[in-house]
Amino acid sequence: MITIDEFMTAQPVTLSAANTLADAWRVMTEKHIRHIPVTDSKHHLQGLVTQRDVLAATDPELLKQGDIEADPHAATPLSDIMIRDVSTIAPGSAVRQAALFMQAHKFGCLPVTRDDELVGIITDTDFISIAINLLEQAEIVEEADSGFYDDVLDEVGI
């Protein structure tokens, strides 16, 4: 069984509930990420902020201009907009289980927790990487099998 801990991003970037929308946007832009877990000082998951949440709470024109500080909502604490009821998954869970769950619920990510502590995150982008890896492996097997069958056919004179 392929498990989450094999593909998750360990120790993901996090913010606290007291951080602001501007902080979240800056981190998302600098790190090229779309999901930020919100944790307390002991790394317990308190919520999740997505790029969609930030975009919905701010002026898109100011974001385009790179001037989020001018947005009247820039100082809004993440506690005001974060998703609080966050589904999570354990690091030893099956990747297939996570993929099916994310697909069924249309989630872009699942925080990974152990004993209520955030230990990672797995995102839809990670699943694209997994799919590419599996496709490459399938192509290698297919090429190997094709050569095998060609050799067998040559040996029997077909």
KEKE-3310 file (N, C-alpha, C; in steps of 0.2 Angstrom, whole numbers, plus 5000, padded with zeros to 4 digits):
npx = (5004:5003:5007:5002:5012:5023:5021:5017:5019:5030:5031:5023:5021:5015:5003:4997:4981:4980:4988:4986:4975:4983:4996:4994:4992:5004:5013:5007:5010:5024:5029:5022:5010:4994:4986:4986:4989:4982:4989:4991:5003:5008:5008:4995:4982:4971:4964:4961:4967:4963:4968:4957:4949:4956:4956:4942:4940:4946:4950:4951:4958:4967:4975:4980:4988:4997:4996:4991:4991:4984:4971:4956:4953:4965:4971:4963:4961:4966:4958:4945:4942:4946:4944:4936:4931:4940:4944:4955:4969:4978:4996:4999:4989:4981:4986:4977:4964:4964:4964:4952:4943:4946:4942:4929:4924:4928:4940:4955:4965:4972:4976:4988:4988:4995:4991:4983:4992:4999:5007:5010:5005:4994:4991:4981:4990:5000:4995:4994:5008:5010:5002:5009:5021:5016:5011:5023:5030:5021:5023:5036:5035:5026:5034:5045:5037:5033:5045:5048:5038:5040:5052:5049:5040:5048:5057:5049:5046:5036)
npy = (4994:5011:5025:5040:5048:5046:5054:5067:5084:5087:5096:5108:5125:5136:5147:5158:5160:5173:5180:5190:5193:5199:5194:5180:5181:5186:5175:5165:5169:5171:5158:5150:5143:5136:5133:5136:5129:5133:5135:5133:5138:5125:5118:5112:5109:5122:5128:5131:5141:5145:5149:5154:5158:5169:5177:5179:5187:5199:5214:5211:5219:5226:5216:5211:5222:5221:5227:5223:5229:5240:5237:5237:5226:5220:5219:5210:5197:5180:5171:5176:5172:5159:5142:5131:5119:5107:5093:5080:5069:5054:5051:5037:5033:5026:5032:5031:5031:5044:5051:5047:5052:5066:5069:5065:5075:5087:5093:5103:5100:5090:5092:5083:5074:5069:5063:5074:5084:5094:5087:5087:5090:5086:5088:5092:5095:5087:5074:5075:5074:5061:5054:5056:5050:5036:5034:5035:5024:5014:5015:5011:4998:4993:4995:4986:4974:4974:4972:4960:4951:4953:4947:4933:4930:4931:4920:4909:4910:4918)
npz = (5000:4996:5005:5013:5019:5011:5000:5004:5008:5020:5036:5032:5026:5038:5046:5059:5068:5071:5061:5046:5032:5022:5026:5023:5009:5004:5008:5000:4988:4987:4990:4981:4983:4987:4998:5016:5031:5047:5062:5080:5093:5097:5086:5083:5072:5068:5058:5040:5027:5011:4994:4987:4997:5002:4990:4989:4999:4997:4987:4970:4960:4967:4971:4959:4956:4965:4977:4990:5003:5002:5002:5011:5019:5021:5034:5041:5052:5050:5058:5056:5043:5040:5037:5048:5051:5047:5036:5039:5037:5041:5042:5039:5031:5016:5000:4989:4996:5001:4989:4983:4993:4992:4979:4980:4989:4983:4987:4988:4995:5009:5026:5035:5049:5065:5081:5083:5079:5067:5053:5040:5023:5010:4993:4978:4968:4972:4969:4955:4952:4957:4948:4936:4939:4940:4927:4920:4925:4921:4907:4906:4909:4899:4888:4891:4891:4878:4871:4876:4871:4857:4856:4859:4849:4838:4841:4840:4827:4821)
capx = (5000:5006:5004:5002:5018:5027:5020:5015:5024:5031:5032:5021:5021:5009:5002:4993:4975:4981:4990:4981:4974:4989:5001:4992:4993:5011:5016:5005:5013:5031:5030:5018:5006:4987:4983:4990:4986:4982:4990:4993:5010:5010:5007:4989:4978:4965:4960:4964:4965:4965:4969:4950:4946:4959:4953:4935:4939:4950:4949:4956:4962:4973:4980:4983:4993:5002:4996:4986:4991:4979:4964:4953:4952:4971:4972:4958:4964:4964:4953:4939:4940:4948:4939:4937:4930:4944:4945:4962:4971:4984:5001:4999:4983:4982:4985:4970:4959:4965:4962:4945:4940:4947:4938:4921:4922:4931:4945:4961:4971:4971:4981:4990:4989:4996:4989:4981:4998:5000:5014:5011:4999:4994:4987:4979:4996:5004:4992:4996:5015:5009:4999:5014:5025:5013:5011:5030:5031:5017:5026:5042:5033:5024:5040:5048:5033:5033:5051:5048:5034:5043:5058:5046:5037:5054:5060:5044:5046:5030)
capy = (5000:5017:5029:5048:5050:5045:5059:5073:5089:5087:5102:5114:5132:5138:5154:5158:5163:5181:5183:5193:5191:5201:5189:5174:5182:5186:5168:5161:5172:5170:5151:5147:5138:5139:5131:5137:5127:5138:5131:5136:5137:5118:5115:5109:5112:5126:5129:5131:5146:5144:5155:5156:5162:5176:5181:5181:5193:5205:5217:5208:5224:5228:5210:5211:5227:5219:5231:5221:5233:5246:5234:5238:5220:5217:5218:5205:5191:5174:5168:5178:5169:5152:5136:5129:5112:5104:5086:5078:5062:5051:5049:5030:5031:5025:5037:5030:5033:5051:5053:5046:5057:5073:5069:5065:5081:5092:5096:5104:5097:5087:5092:5077:5075:5063:5065:5081:5089:5094:5084:5088:5092:5083:5093:5090:5095:5080:5069:5075:5071:5054:5051:5056:5044:5030:5034:5034:5017:5010:5015:5007:4991:4992:4995:4980:4969:4974:4969:4953:4948:4953:4941:4927:4929:4929:4913:4904:4911:4921)
capz = (5000:4995:5010:5012:5021:5005:4995:5007:5010:5027:5039:5027:5028:5042:5049:5065:5067:5072:5055:5042:5024:5018:5027:5019:5001:5003:5008:4995:4982:4988:4990:4976:4986:4987:5004:5021:5037:5052:5068:5086:5095:5098:5079:5082:5067:5070:5052:5034:5022:5004:4989:4985:5003:5001:4984:4990:5005:4995:4980:4965:4957:4972:4971:4953:4956:4970:4983:4995:5009:5001:5003:5018:5022:5022:5041:5043:5055:5047:5062:5053:5036:5039:5037:5054:5051:5042:5036:5039:5036:5045:5038:5037:5027:5009:4995:4985:5000:5001:4982:4982:4998:4990:4973:4982:4992:4979:4991:4985:5000:5016:5031:5038:5057:5070:5087:5083:5077:5059:5051:5033:5019:5003:4989:4972:4964:4974:4965:4948:4952:4958:4942:4931:4941:4939:4920:4918:4927:4916:4900:4906:4909:4893:4883:4892:4889:4871:4869:4878:4866:4851:4856:4860:4843:4834:4843:4837:4820:4819)
cpx = (5004:5003:5006:5009:5024:5027:5019:5021:5024:5033:5030:5021:5015:5008:4997:4986:4975:4985:4985:4981:4981:4995:5000:4994:5000:5015:5014:5009:5021:5033:5026:5014:4999:4983:4988:4986:4987:4983:4992:5001:5013:5009:5000:4985:4972:4961:4964:4962:4967:4965:4962:4947:4949:4956:4946:4934:4943:4948:4954:4960:4968:4978:4984:4989:4998:5002:4990:4986:4986:4972:4962:4953:4959:4973:4968:4962:4962:4958:4946:4937:4942:4943:4941:4936:4934:4945:4953:4963:4977:4989:5002:4993:4985:4981:4979:4964:4959:4962:4955:4941:4940:4943:4931:4919:4924:4935:4951:4967:4968:4977:4982:4992:4991:4995:4987:4986:4998:5007:5015:5004:5000:4989:4985:4985:5000:5001:4993:5003:5014:5007:5005:5019:5022:5013:5018:5032:5027:5020:5032:5040:5030:5029:5044:5044:5033:5039:5051:5044:5036:5048:5055:5043:5043:5057:5055:5043:5039:5032)
cpy = (5006:5022:5036:5050:5050:5051:5066:5078:5089:5094:5108:5120:5133:5145:5153:5161:5171:5184:5185:5190:5193:5196:5183:5175:5183:5179:5164:5163:5170:5162:5147:5142:5141:5137:5132:5134:5132:5134:5136:5135:5130:5114:5111:5113:5116:5128:5129:5137:5144:5150:5158:5160:5169:5180:5183:5187:5199:5208:5214:5213:5225:5222:5210:5217:5226:5224:5229:5225:5238:5243:5235:5232:5217:5215:5213:5199:5185:5170:5170:5175:5162:5147:5132:5121:5108:5097:5085:5071:5060:5050:5042:5028:5030:5031:5037:5032:5040:5054:5053:5051:5064:5074:5070:5072:5088:5096:5097:5101:5094:5088:5085:5078:5069:5066:5072:5086:5088:5092:5085:5090:5088:5087:5089:5090:5089:5074:5069:5072:5063:5050:5051:5051:5037:5029:5032:5026:5012:5009:5011:5000:4989:4991:4988:4974:4968:4970:4962:4949:4947:4947:4934:4925:4927:4922:4908:4905:4914:4928)
cpz = (5000:5000:5009:5014:5016:5000:4998:5008:5018:5030:5034:5031:5032:5044:5055:5064:5068:5065:5051:5035:5020:5019:5023:5011:5000:5003:5002:4988:4982:4987:4985:4978:4987:4994:5010:5028:5042:5059:5074:5087:5096:5091:5079:5077:5070:5064:5046:5030:5015:5000:4988:4991:5003:4996:4985:4995:5003:4988:4975:4961:4961:4972:4965:4953:4961:4976:4988:5001:5008:5002:5010:5022:5023:5029:5044:5046:5051:5051:5059:5047:5036:5040:5043:5055:5045:5042:5036:5038:5040:5040:5035:5032:5019:5004:4991:4989:5000:4994:4981:4987:4995:4984:4975:4985:4988:4983:4987:4989:5006:5020:5033:5045:5060:5077:5088:5081:5070:5058:5044:5030:5012:4999:4982:4967:4966:4970:4958:4948:4953:4952:4937:4933:4939:4931:4917:4919:4922:4909:4900:4906:4902:4888:4885:4890:4882:4868:4870:4873:4859:4850:4856:4853:4838:4835:4840:4830:4817:4818)
residu = (MET:ILE:THR:ILE:ASP:GLU:PHE:MET:THR:ALA:GLN:PRO:VAL:THR:LEU:SER:ALA:ALA:ASN:THR:LEU:ALA:ASP:ALA:TRP:ARG:VAL:MET:THR:GLU:LYS:HIS:ILE:ARG:HIS:ILE:PRO:VAL:THR:ASP:SER:LYS:HIS:HIS:LEU:GLN:GLY:LEU:VAL:THR:GLN:ARG:ASP:VAL:LEU:ALA:ALA:THR:ASP:PRO:GLU:LEU:LEU:LYS:GLN:GLY:ASP:ILE:GLU:ALA:ASP:PRO:HIS:ALA:ALA:THR:PRO:LEU:SER:ASP:ILE:MET:ILE:ARG:ASP:VAL:SER:THR:ILE:ALA:PRO:GLY:SER:ALA:VAL:ARG:GLN:ALA:ALA:LEU:PHE:MET:GLN:ALA:HIS:LYS:PHE:GLY:CYS:LEU:PRO:VAL:THR:ARG:ASP:ASP:GLU:LEU:VAL:GLY:ILE:ILE:THR:ASP:THR:ASP:PHE:ILE:SER:ILE:ALA:ILE:ASN:LEU:LEU:GLU:GLN:ALA:GLU:ILE:VAL:GLU:GLU:ALA:ASP:SER:GLY:PHE:TYR:ASP:ASP:VAL:LEU:ASP:GLU:VAL:GLY:ILE)
# end
